[in-house]
Amino acid sequence: MQIGDFHFERSTGVLEGPNGQTQLRPQAADALSCLLRHAPNIASRDQLRKAVWKDEFTVDFDTGLAAIMAELRRAFGDQSRSYIQTVPKRGYRLIAPVSEVRSGDRIRQVLLALGVASALAALALILTYNYWPKQTQQMPARIAVLPFDDLTQSTEDDRFRWLLADDLIATLGRLPESQVAVVARTPVRLLEDRVGQVVEQLQATHVVEGSYEMTSDSKWRVRTTVFDVNDGVIIASLEREADLSQIKQRDELAQQTAAEVVRDLGMDDNSSHD
């Protein structure tokens, strides 16, 4: 199927555009197929749920669907808003031109472009395109760090909510972009109470959330959880004790957490910390 400047192969889940190919995960490919079936009309939230999750039970449907749409928009690149439209409380719609391209049509397009004299060369290129293994683009994890919850509910200690998040954002931000991409603090802060919008609008693939509380020996117990927004599965869970008033201890806590995140995402942390 041709979607604007992109070609989508339903059987393989590969989306090909001007900047190369992206291998969509099965759930994202199912969602795009559902949008195509209903284009140019709206694919309702219920239709998308049935297409993606079938009869399976999903704990957080809103967050999961938002994550899938975020993945599709990343695959469509900078012009993603010209491809997928969010229809509040109803669903989503493909707004880019959609057409079905048969294999014969693709062959004729190439032959016309290259001319009859290059017909054999074009045919070789087409066979190579269809049957030669292709490299697909692997996108790094995109992480949004939420402010930590203050379980002590103390106004004085409330300052640690964003201090802990900022430390972790800065530490993750020093990693190579090929490993992770970290959402900046300001857009997250604007949406901090609306996780679904953090996922969709900021196109996060993973969310870090945590909490802290005072222990009986006057130390702080900090818990951090990282989960995949697509299925809600927790990929990392840490618990540490530290004196949050000490910058050095907060830095060590952030470095330990970042290392655990990178390891559980299946990446090597080759970065150095100041």
N, C-alpha and C positions, 0 to 999 in steps of 0.2 A: 504494500500500500504506500502511495505517495502522500506525505503530509507536509505541505509547504515545500521547504527545501530538503526535507528528510525522507528517507525510504525506510519503512518498517517491515521487517520480515517476520510474520507471525510465527512461523514454524520454529525459528531459532531464537526469537526474542532480541534480535540485533537491530538497533536503530542507527542508521548511517546518515551522516550529514556532511556539511562543508568541512568540518574539522576532524572527520574520521568516524570511527564506529564506537558505539557503546553497547556492551552486553547488559541488557536489563535483567534484573532478577525476575524470577517467574511471576511473583505477585505484581510487580510493576508492569510486566508484559501483559498479564491478564487484564489489568486496569486499562492499559492503553487500547487493547483489543475491544474492551467494553465501550470506551469513548468512541472508537471508530464505528462500532455497530450502530450507535445512536446519533452520530454526527449527521447534520449540524445541530441536532436537538440536544437537550440536556440528558446526561446519564445521571439518573437519580442516585442518591446515596444508597438506597436499598439495592438498586441494580448493580452498583459497584461492589457492594458487600457480597452479593451472591456470586458475582463473577470472580472475585478475588479469594474469598474465604469459603465459598460453597456453603456447606452446612456446618462448618466448624464454628466453635464458640470462640470469640475474641474478647479479651478482657477490656481493652480500651479501643473500641472501634474508631472513635474520632481521631485519636493520636495516630493509630495505624494508617488510616486513610490519608491523613495529612502528610505523613512521612512518604507514602507512595507518590502522592502528587508532587511533593518536593523533589523526589528522585527523578520523576519525569521532567520536571522543569529544569533540573540541572542538566539532564541529558540533552534537552533542546537548547541549552546555552543562554546567552544574553537576551535573546528574543523570546524567551519562554512565555512571557505574558501575551505574546501575539499568537500563541499556540493553544494554551489551556486557560480557560476562564473559570473562575470560581463563582458559582451562583449561590449566594448565602442561603443556608438552611434547606437547599434543594439538591445541589450536586455540582457537577462539573461539566464543561462543554468544550469540545474541540472547535476553535474558531478559525484555524488555518484551513486553507483549501485542501480537500481530501479527494483523491482519485485512485482508482485501482489500476495498477500497471501490470500488464501481462508480460511474461518473459519475452514473447515475440516482439512486443512494443519496445522493450528495452534494447533488444538486438537491433531493430530498425533505427532507433535513435542514435546508437553508436555508429552504425554504418553510414547514415546520412551525414553525421558530423565528420567522419574521417574520409568519406568518399569511396568510390568503388575501388580505386587503386589500392586502398588500405584495408580491403574487406577481409583478407586472410589474417592480417595482423589484428584487426578488431575482433575477429572470431576467437583468436587465441587469447586475447585479453578477456573476453567474456567468459570463456571456459575457465580461465585462471581465476576470475572473480568469483565464479559460482562454486568451484570445486577445490580451490587451494585454501588451506587453513589460513584464517585471517587473525591478525592481532587485534584485540579489542582493548578499549580504553578502560583502565581500572581507576575508579575515582577514590580518592582518600576519604577517610571518615571525616565528617563535618560535625564538630562538637559544640554544643551550647552548654555553658556552665551557669546554673541557676544560683541565686543567693541561698546561703545555708539557712536552715531554720534554727532559731534560738529557742531551745526547749526550756531554758530558764525563764523566758519571757521577762527578762530584765531590760529596762530602758538603757541602763548603763552598758550592758553587754551586747546590745543590738548592733553596735558598730562592727562586730566581727562578721555579720551576715555577708557583707560585700567584701570585707578584707580577705576572708578565706577564698571567696570566688575570684577576686582580683589576682591573688597570689597564684591560683591554679591557672587562670587565663594566661597570665604572663609566662608561666613555666611551659605550658603546652604551646604557647605562641612561639617559643624558641625552637621548637622541633621543625625539621624540614617539611615543606608543604606537601611533599610526596607521601608523608606519613599521616599527618592530620591537618585539617583546616579548622581554626578556632573562631567562633563567632565573637565579635567584639562586645564589650560590656554594655555600651549605650543602648543598642537595639534590644538586647535581652532585658535590660532594666525596664524599658518601656512596655514590655509584654510579660513581665515576670510572673504574673498571676494567671496567665493564659498559655499553658504549655502547648496546646494544640496550635495556637498561632505562632509560637516560637518555632515549632517544627515546620509548619507550612511556609510562613513568610520568610523565615531565615534559613529554610532548607536544611535543617539539622538532621543528621542521621542518628546521632547519639546525644543523650542528655545526661549531664552530671548534676546530681542533687545531693544534699547532705544536711546534717544537723550537728549541733554541739550542745553540751550541757556540763555543768559543774559536778565533779565527783566529790565523794566524801572527804578526800584528802586535798581538796582545793586545786585539783588539776582539771583540765578540760578534756572531756572525751569527745572526739570528733568522728562521726560516721559519714562515709561517702559511698554513694551508689552510682554506678554507670549503667544505663540500660539502652538497648536498641529500640528506637522509637517505632520500628516497623512491627515488631511482634511483642514488645514490652518485656523481652527476656533480659534479665540482669546479667551483664557480662563481667562486672567487677563489683566487689563489696569490701570496703576496708573499714577498720576501726583503729584509731590511734589516740594516744594521750599526749597532750602538749600544753605548754604555757602560752596561750594565744597572745598574751601581751608582749611576748618576745619575738621580734622580727625573725631572728635566726631560726627559731623553732617552727615558725609558720612557713618559712622558706623550705626547711627540711621536710615538713609535712606535705607541701605542694609538690616537691620533687619525688617523694615516695609515691604519692598518688598518681602523678603523671607517668612514672615508670610502670606502675601497675596497669594503668589504662592502655598504654602502648603495648605492653606484653599481652594483655587479654584481647586486644584487637588483632593480635597476630603480627605485630611489627617489631622491628628492632629499634631501640632508642640509641641512636648514634650521636645525639646532640650532647653538647657540653653546657653546663650551667655556670653562671657567673658566681 
